[in-house]
Amino acid sequence: MKSILIIDDDPLIRKTLSSYLSKEGFEVVLAEDGEEGLQKYDECLPDLVILDIRLPDIDGLEVLRKIKEKTENASIIIMTAYDDMKTTVEAIKSGAFEYMVKPLDFVELDLTIEKAFEVKHLEEKLSYLMEERQREYTIDNLIGHSPQMRKVFKLIGSVADTRANVLIQGESGTGKELVAKAIHYNSPYKHEPFIVINCSAISDTLLESELFGHVKGAFTDAICETKGKFEIAGKGTLFLDEIGDVSSNLQSKLLRVIESRDFMKVGGERVLKTEARIIAATNQDLGHLIDQGNFREDLYYRLKVVEINLPPLRDRRGDIPELVAYLLEKINRDLRKNVRKIPPHVMKLLVNFPWKGNVRELENSLTRAVILAKGDVVLEENLPLESAEKKMFPQELVSLKEMERDYIQHVLKVTEGNKTRASRILRITRPTLDKKIKDYHIEY
């Protein structure tokens, strides 16, 4: 049964409202002045308060403010015999749900109470969803007890309350975005936006517009002024994924923003300020890119005020059983399945597998196994696992040169002939790659 607290110094109003609302199925609590009203509020924590604006001891607006200090989302309907605009505005500004004039229209009162409970339910639901989202990215939900992961947890805890820029490095699939979200959602600015930009997925020109925005007419398709992500982020977090793929021109502009905390839209002349924290991530060796002249050393040091290195899954195999349990719980919840049993020999396979795609590959493999499962057991045949030996070596023994030639050819095909990307993957210089292509007569 929902409860309603009525605070009014008029005994007739209290009696009339109490009789009506009790018949409507509400539990009614009465108070004849502000002090008693605040005391009764603390005692019963009602679902709704109906409050007279003029009380003999404390002004009704003051009672409203004190209740709001105790319970921010308290639902309060103000009622008064005097319909003046100034008091109405002040009541709504102070957090009143509605302002009603005496004598009350009971049809209007019913609709107002119904609407108040509906809004409160939606607010509570939204609050729950927000808490669930934040809980999803707490440090507790980053799985692992290995020394490498404990170091990561400590760094997240140390940096979360600051505004320091963070550089997260690690192989693809190790959870760089998850760590960035854990930092953001454990910070004082968790209610501000968390904005992700994949720097490798957007062309240089579009990326500049995405980051800084543009004015109308800045380029052919700029038909209206647009806000950039730095402006939208406010005091929140801008997560720049694959920062190693940003062009040298844009690197210079990013460096200026970090140093001066201001920027201009593409084609614009007005200087805008930014308070956003930058968290950058990469699966590349930025030190190697600096040596090659492909990344600015000064930007590197501006980004890595705090550096977090995520270990690959093969370097923390002891965390895999716990990770498997966590991921299975998540997958079963998402797919509405109940596949939770893992035979010992299957768990051994999972622990010993190389997982070149790291946690992402592990999650994808488990998802497939859950989808294909007929019962509640993860079966070996439903896991897309090849033996490490088959993946690493050809069936016929060949020379080291032949293996190198075949692998270089494979990388060039995967990168669609992009020699810059291929040289980064192979960890060799572009001239060295060109020479090997010529020497081995590689076609791709």
C-alpha positions as CSV (number, residue, x, y, z in Angstrom):
1,M,0.0,0.0,0.0
2,K,1.4,3.4,-1.0
3,S,1.6,6.1,1.7
4,I,0.8,9.8,1.5
5,L,1.8,12.4,4.1
6,I,-0.5,15.4,4.3
7,I,1.0,18.5,6.0
8,D,-1.7,21.2,6.5
9,D,-2.7,23.4,9.5
10,D,-6.4,23.3,8.6
11,P,-8.1,20.4,10.4
12,L,-11.0,20.3,7.9
13,I,-8.6,19.9,4.9
14,R,-6.7,17.2,6.8
15,K,-9.9,15.3,7.6
16,T,-11.3,15.6,4.1
17,L,-8.2,14.6,2.3
18,S,-7.5,11.7,4.7
19,S,-11.0,10.3,4.3
20,Y,-10.9,10.6,0.5
21,L,-7.4,9.1,0.0
22,S,-8.0,6.3,2.5
23,K,-11.0,5.2,0.4
24,E,-8.8,5.3,-2.7
25,G,-6.5,2.7,-1.0
26,F,-3.7,4.9,0.3
27,E,-2.2,4.8,3.8
28,V,-2.5,8.4,5.1
29,V,-0.3,10.1,7.6
30,L,-1.2,13.6,9.0
31,A,0.8,16.5,10.3
32,E,-0.5,19.9,11.3
33,D,2.6,22.0,11.0
34,G,6.1,22.0,9.3
35,E,8.1,20.6,12.3
36,E,5.6,17.7,12.8
37,G,5.6,17.1,9.0
38,L,9.4,16.8,8.9
39,Q,9.3,14.4,11.9
40,K,6.6,12.3,10.3
41,Y,8.5,12.2,7.0
42,D,11.6,10.8,8.7
43,E,9.5,8.2,10.6
44,C,7.5,6.8,7.7
45,L,9.3,7.9,4.5
46,P,6.0,8.3,2.5
47,D,5.7,7.7,-1.2
48,L,4.1,11.2,-1.7
49,V,3.7,14.4,0.2
50,I,0.8,16.9,-0.1
51,L,2.1,20.1,1.5
52,D,0.4,23.4,2.3
53,I,2.4,26.4,1.3
54,R,1.4,28.4,4.4
55,L,2.1,26.8,7.8
56,P,2.0,28.3,11.3
57,D,5.7,27.6,12.1
58,I,7.8,27.0,9.0
59,D,7.2,28.3,5.5
60,G,6.0,25.5,3.2
61,L,8.7,26.2,0.7
62,E,11.3,25.7,3.5
63,V,9.7,22.3,4.4
64,L,9.9,21.4,0.7
65,R,13.6,22.2,0.5
66,K,14.4,20.3,3.7
67,I,12.5,17.2,2.4
68,K,14.4,17.4,-0.9
69,E,17.7,17.6,1.0
70,K,16.8,14.3,2.7
71,T,15.4,12.6,-0.4
72,E,16.3,14.1,-3.8
73,N,13.6,12.3,-5.7
74,A,10.8,12.9,-3.2
75,S,7.4,13.5,-4.8
76,I,5.8,16.6,-3.3
77,I,2.5,18.3,-4.4
78,I,2.2,21.9,-3.1
79,M,-1.3,23.2,-2.3
80,T,-2.3,26.8,-1.5
81,A,-5.4,29.0,-1.2
82,Y,-3.4,31.8,-3.0
83,D,-2.7,31.4,-6.7
84,D,0.3,33.7,-7.3
85,M,2.9,33.2,-10.0
86,K,5.9,34.0,-7.9
87,T,5.2,31.3,-5.3
88,T,4.3,28.8,-8.1
89,V,7.7,29.5,-9.8
90,E,9.6,29.2,-6.5
91,A,7.8,26.0,-5.6
92,I,8.6,24.3,-9.0
93,K,12.2,25.6,-8.9
94,S,12.6,24.0,-5.4
95,G,11.5,20.6,-6.7
96,A,7.7,20.4,-6.3
97,F,6.1,18.0,-8.6
98,E,2.9,20.0,-9.0
99,Y,1.2,23.2,-7.6
100,M,-2.5,23.0,-6.9
101,V,-5.0,25.7,-5.7
102,K,-7.5,25.2,-3.0
103,P,-10.3,24.1,-3.0
104,L,-8.9,21.0,-4.6
105,D,-10.6,19.4,-7.5
106,F,-10.5,15.7,-6.6
107,V,-10.5,14.6,-10.3
108,E,-7.5,16.8,-10.9
109,L,-5.9,15.5,-7.6
110,D,-6.4,11.8,-8.7
111,L,-4.7,12.5,-12.0
112,T,-1.8,14.4,-10.4
113,I,-1.2,11.6,-7.8
114,E,-1.3,9.0,-10.6
115,K,1.1,11.0,-12.7
116,A,3.5,11.6,-9.7
117,F,3.7,7.9,-9.0
118,E,4.2,7.1,-12.7
119,V,7.1,9.6,-13.0
120,K,8.6,8.4,-9.8
121,H,8.5,4.8,-11.1
122,L,10.2,5.9,-14.3
123,E,12.9,7.8,-12.4
124,E,13.6,4.8,-10.2
125,K,13.8,2.5,-13.2
126,L,16.2,5.0,-15.0
127,S,18.2,5.3,-11.8
128,Y,18.4,1.4,-11.6
129,L,19.5,1.2,-15.2
130,M,22.2,3.9,-14.7
131,E,23.5,2.0,-11.6
132,E,23.5,-1.2,-13.5
133,R,25.5,0.4,-16.3
134,Q,28.0,1.9,-13.9
135,R,28.2,-1.5,-12.1
136,E,29.1,-3.1,-15.4
137,Y,32.2,-1.0,-15.6
138,T,33.4,-1.1,-12.0
139,I,36.8,-2.5,-11.1
140,D,35.1,-5.5,-9.5
141,N,33.9,-6.6,-13.0
142,L,37.4,-6.6,-14.5
143,I,38.3,-10.2,-14.0
144,G,41.7,-11.5,-12.8
145,H,43.9,-12.1,-9.9
146,S,47.2,-12.3,-11.7
147,P,50.0,-9.8,-10.7
148,Q,49.6,-8.0,-14.1
149,M,45.9,-7.4,-13.5
150,R,46.3,-6.4,-9.9
151,K,48.7,-3.7,-11.1
152,V,46.0,-2.6,-13.7
153,F,43.4,-2.4,-10.9
154,K,45.6,-0.3,-8.7
155,L,46.3,2.1,-11.6
156,I,42.6,2.5,-12.4
157,G,41.9,3.2,-8.7
158,S,44.7,5.8,-8.6
159,V,43.8,7.7,-11.8
160,A,39.9,7.6,-11.6
161,D,39.6,10.6,-9.3
162,T,42.0,12.7,-11.3
163,R,41.7,14.5,-14.6
164,A,45.0,13.1,-15.9
165,N,45.2,11.8,-19.5
166,V,45.7,8.1,-19.7
167,L,47.3,5.9,-22.4
168,I,46.1,2.3,-22.5
169,Q,48.3,-0.1,-24.5
170,G,47.6,-3.8,-25.2
171,E,46.8,-6.2,-28.0
172,S,43.4,-6.3,-29.7
173,G,40.8,-7.9,-27.5
174,T,42.5,-7.3,-24.2
175,G,39.8,-4.9,-22.9
176,K,41.2,-1.4,-23.5
177,E,37.7,0.2,-23.8
178,L,36.5,-1.7,-20.8
179,V,39.4,-0.2,-18.7
180,A,38.6,3.3,-20.1
181,K,35.0,2.9,-19.0
182,A,36.0,1.6,-15.6
183,I,38.1,4.8,-15.1
184,H,35.3,7.0,-16.3
185,Y,32.4,5.4,-14.3
186,N,34.5,5.4,-11.1
187,S,35.3,9.1,-11.4
188,P,33.5,12.1,-10.0
189,Y,32.4,12.8,-13.6
190,K,30.6,9.5,-14.2
191,H,27.4,11.3,-15.1
192,E,29.1,13.2,-17.8
193,P,29.4,11.7,-21.4
194,F,31.7,8.9,-22.2
195,I,32.4,9.3,-26.0
196,V,34.3,6.7,-28.1
197,I,36.0,7.5,-31.4
198,N,37.8,4.8,-33.4
199,C,40.6,6.8,-35.1
200,S,41.4,4.0,-37.6
201,A,37.8,3.8,-38.9
202,I,37.4,7.4,-40.0
203,S,39.3,9.3,-42.7
204,D,41.6,12.2,-41.6
205,T,39.2,14.9,-42.8
206,L,36.1,13.4,-41.2
207,L,38.0,12.7,-38.0
208,E,39.0,16.3,-37.6
209,S,35.3,17.3,-38.0
210,E,34.2,14.6,-35.6
211,L,36.6,15.8,-32.9
212,F,36.2,19.6,-33.3
213,G,32.9,20.1,-35.1
214,H,32.5,22.4,-38.2
215,V,30.7,25.5,-39.1
216,K,28.2,25.8,-42.0
217,G,30.0,25.9,-45.3
218,A,33.4,24.7,-44.0
219,F,33.3,22.0,-46.7
220,T,31.0,20.8,-49.5
221,D,28.6,18.8,-47.3
222,A,28.7,21.1,-44.3
223,I,25.1,22.3,-44.7
224,C,24.8,23.3,-41.0
225,E,27.0,23.9,-38.0
226,T,27.9,20.8,-36.0
227,K,29.3,20.2,-32.5
228,G,32.4,18.1,-32.2
229,K,33.1,15.4,-29.7
230,F,35.3,17.7,-27.6
231,E,32.4,20.1,-27.2
232,I,29.8,17.3,-26.5
233,A,32.0,15.5,-24.0
234,G,31.8,18.5,-21.5
235,K,33.6,17.4,-18.4
236,G,33.4,13.8,-19.4
237,T,35.8,11.4,-21.2
238,L,36.9,11.3,-24.8
239,F,38.2,7.8,-25.6
240,L,40.4,7.9,-28.6
241,D,40.8,4.3,-29.7
242,E,43.6,3.3,-32.1
243,I,45.4,6.6,-31.5
244,G,48.4,5.2,-33.4
245,D,46.5,5.6,-36.7
246,V,46.0,9.4,-36.4
247,S,47.8,11.4,-39.1
248,S,50.7,13.7,-38.3
249,N,48.6,16.8,-39.2
250,L,45.9,15.8,-36.7
251,Q,48.4,14.8,-34.1
252,S,49.6,18.4,-34.1
253,K,46.1,19.7,-33.6
254,L,45.4,17.2,-30.8
255,L,48.7,18.3,-29.1
256,R,47.5,21.9,-29.2
257,V,44.1,21.0,-27.6
258,I,45.8,19.1,-24.8
259,E,48.3,21.9,-24.1
260,S,45.9,24.9,-24.4
261,R,42.5,23.2,-23.5
262,D,40.9,25.1,-26.4
263,F,40.1,24.5,-30.0
264,M,38.3,25.9,-33.1
265,K,35.7,24.2,-35.3
266,V,36.7,23.3,-38.8
267,G,36.2,26.6,-40.8
268,G,35.4,28.5,-37.6
269,E,37.1,31.5,-35.9
270,R,35.7,31.3,-32.4
271,V,37.8,29.6,-29.8
272,L,36.0,27.0,-27.6
273,K,37.2,25.6,-24.3
274,T,37.2,21.9,-23.4
275,E,37.4,20.2,-20.0
276,A,37.2,16.7,-21.3
277,R,39.7,14.0,-20.1
278,I,41.4,12.2,-22.9
279,I,42.0,8.4,-22.6
280,A,43.8,7.1,-25.6
281,A,44.4,3.4,-26.6
282,T,46.4,1.5,-29.1
283,N,47.5,-2.0,-30.0
284,Q,50.6,-0.6,-31.7
285,D,54.1,0.1,-30.3
286,L,54.1,3.9,-30.1
287,G,57.8,3.9,-29.3
288,H,58.4,2.1,-32.6
289,L,56.2,4.5,-34.5
290,I,58.1,7.4,-33.0
291,D,61.4,5.9,-34.1
292,Q,59.9,5.6,-37.6
293,G,58.8,9.2,-37.6
294,N,55.1,8.2,-37.7
295,F,54.1,9.5,-34.2
296,R,55.0,12.7,-32.4
297,E,57.0,12.2,-29.3
298,D,55.6,15.3,-27.5
299,L,52.0,14.1,-28.1
300,Y,53.0,10.6,-26.8
301,Y,54.2,12.1,-23.5
302,R,51.1,14.3,-23.2
303,L,48.9,11.3,-23.6
304,K,50.7,9.0,-21.3
305,V,50.6,11.0,-18.1
306,V,49.4,7.6,-16.7
307,E,50.2,4.5,-18.8
308,I,48.3,1.2,-18.4
309,N,49.6,-1.9,-20.1
310,L,47.1,-4.7,-20.5
311,P,48.6,-8.1,-20.6
312,P,47.6,-10.6,-23.3
313,L,45.5,-13.5,-22.2
314,R,48.3,-16.0,-22.8
315,D,50.4,-14.2,-20.2
316,R,47.7,-14.6,-17.5
317,R,46.4,-18.1,-18.1
318,G,45.6,-18.5,-14.4
319,D,42.8,-15.9,-14.9
320,I,41.1,-17.9,-17.6
321,P,38.8,-20.2,-15.5
322,E,37.4,-17.1,-13.6
323,L,37.0,-15.3,-16.9
324,V,35.2,-18.2,-18.4
325,A,32.8,-18.3,-15.5
326,Y,32.1,-14.6,-15.7
327,L,31.6,-14.6,-19.5
328,L,29.3,-17.7,-19.4
329,E,27.1,-15.9,-16.9
330,K,26.9,-12.8,-19.1
331,I,26.3,-14.9,-22.3
332,N,23.6,-17.0,-20.7
333,R,21.9,-13.9,-19.4
334,D,22.0,-12.2,-22.8
335,L,20.9,-15.4,-24.7
336,R,18.5,-16.6,-22.0
337,K,20.2,-19.9,-21.8
338,N,21.5,-22.0,-19.0
339,V,24.8,-23.5,-20.3
340,R,27.2,-23.4,-17.3
341,K,28.9,-26.8,-16.9
342,I,32.4,-27.2,-18.3
343,P,34.1,-30.7,-18.3
344,P,37.7,-30.6,-16.9
345,H,39.3,-31.5,-20.3
346,V,37.4,-28.6,-22.0
347,M,38.6,-26.1,-19.4
348,K,42.1,-27.4,-19.9
349,L,41.8,-26.7,-23.6
350,L,40.5,-23.2,-22.9
351,V,43.4,-22.5,-20.5
352,N,46.1,-23.8,-22.9
353,F,44.7,-22.2,-26.1
354,P,46.9,-19.3,-27.4
355,W,43.9,-16.8,-27.7
356,K,45.5,-14.4,-30.2
357,G,42.3,-12.4,-30.1
358,N,42.5,-12.4,-26.3
359,V,39.3,-11.9,-24.2
360,R,37.2,-10.9,-27.2
361,E,38.1,-14.2,-29.0
362,L,37.4,-16.2,-25.8
363,E,34.0,-14.5,-25.4
364,N,33.1,-15.2,-29.1
365,S,34.1,-18.9,-28.8
366,L,32.0,-19.3,-25.6
367,T,29.0,-17.6,-27.3
368,R,29.2,-20.0,-30.2
369,A,29.4,-23.0,-27.8
370,V,26.4,-21.7,-25.8
371,I,24.3,-21.2,-29.0
372,L,25.1,-24.7,-30.3
373,A,24.7,-26.5,-26.9
374,K,21.9,-29.0,-26.7
375,G,22.0,-29.3,-22.9
376,D,23.7,-27.3,-20.1
377,V,27.3,-28.4,-20.9
378,V,30.0,-26.6,-23.0
379,L,31.2,-29.3,-25.4
380,E,34.6,-29.4,-27.1
381,E,33.1,-29.9,-30.6
382,N,31.1,-26.6,-30.2
383,L,34.2,-24.6,-29.5
384,P,36.0,-23.3,-32.6
385,L,39.5,-24.3,-31.4
386,E,42.3,-25.6,-33.5
387,S,45.4,-26.9,-31.9
388,A,48.2,-24.4,-31.4
389,E,50.5,-26.7,-33.4
390,K,48.1,-26.7,-36.4
391,K,47.8,-22.9,-36.3
392,M,51.5,-22.3,-36.0
393,F,53.1,-24.8,-38.4
394,P,52.3,-26.2,-41.8
395,Q,51.8,-30.0,-42.1
396,E,54.9,-30.3,-44.4
397,L,58.3,-29.2,-43.0
398,V,59.6,-26.2,-44.9
399,S,62.6,-23.9,-44.7
400,L,62.6,-20.7,-42.5
401,K,62.7,-18.6,-45.7
402,E,59.6,-20.3,-47.1
403,M,57.7,-19.8,-43.9
404,E,58.8,-16.1,-43.8
405,R,57.7,-15.6,-47.5
406,D,54.3,-17.3,-46.9
407,Y,53.7,-15.3,-43.7
408,I,54.6,-11.9,-45.4
409,Q,52.3,-12.8,-48.3
410,H,49.5,-13.7,-45.8
411,V,49.8,-10.4,-43.9
412,L,49.8,-8.4,-47.2
413,K,46.6,-10.2,-48.2
414,V,44.9,-9.6,-44.9
415,T,45.9,-5.9,-45.0
416,E,44.7,-5.7,-48.6
417,G,48.1,-4.7,-49.9
418,N,48.5,-1.8,-47.3
419,K,52.3,-1.9,-46.9
420,T,52.3,0.6,-44.0
421,R,50.0,-1.6,-42.0
422,A,51.8,-4.7,-43.0
423,S,55.2,-3.3,-41.9
424,R,53.7,-2.3,-38.5
425,I,52.3,-5.9,-38.0
426,L,55.6,-7.5,-39.1
427,R,57.6,-5.0,-37.0
428,I,59.9,-4.2,-39.9
429,T,60.5,-1.0,-41.8
430,R,58.8,-0.2,-45.1
431,P,62.1,-0.4,-47.1
432,T,62.8,-3.8,-45.5
433,L,59.3,-5.0,-46.5
434,D,59.8,-3.8,-50.1
435,K,63.1,-5.6,-50.3
436,K,61.6,-8.9,-49.0
437,I,58.7,-8.6,-51.4
438,K,61.2,-8.2,-54.3
439,D,63.6,-11.0,-53.0
440,Y,60.8,-13.5,-52.4
441,H,58.9,-12.5,-55.6
442,I,55.7,-12.1,-53.5
443,E,52.5,-11.6,-55.2
444,Y,49.4,-10.3,-53.3
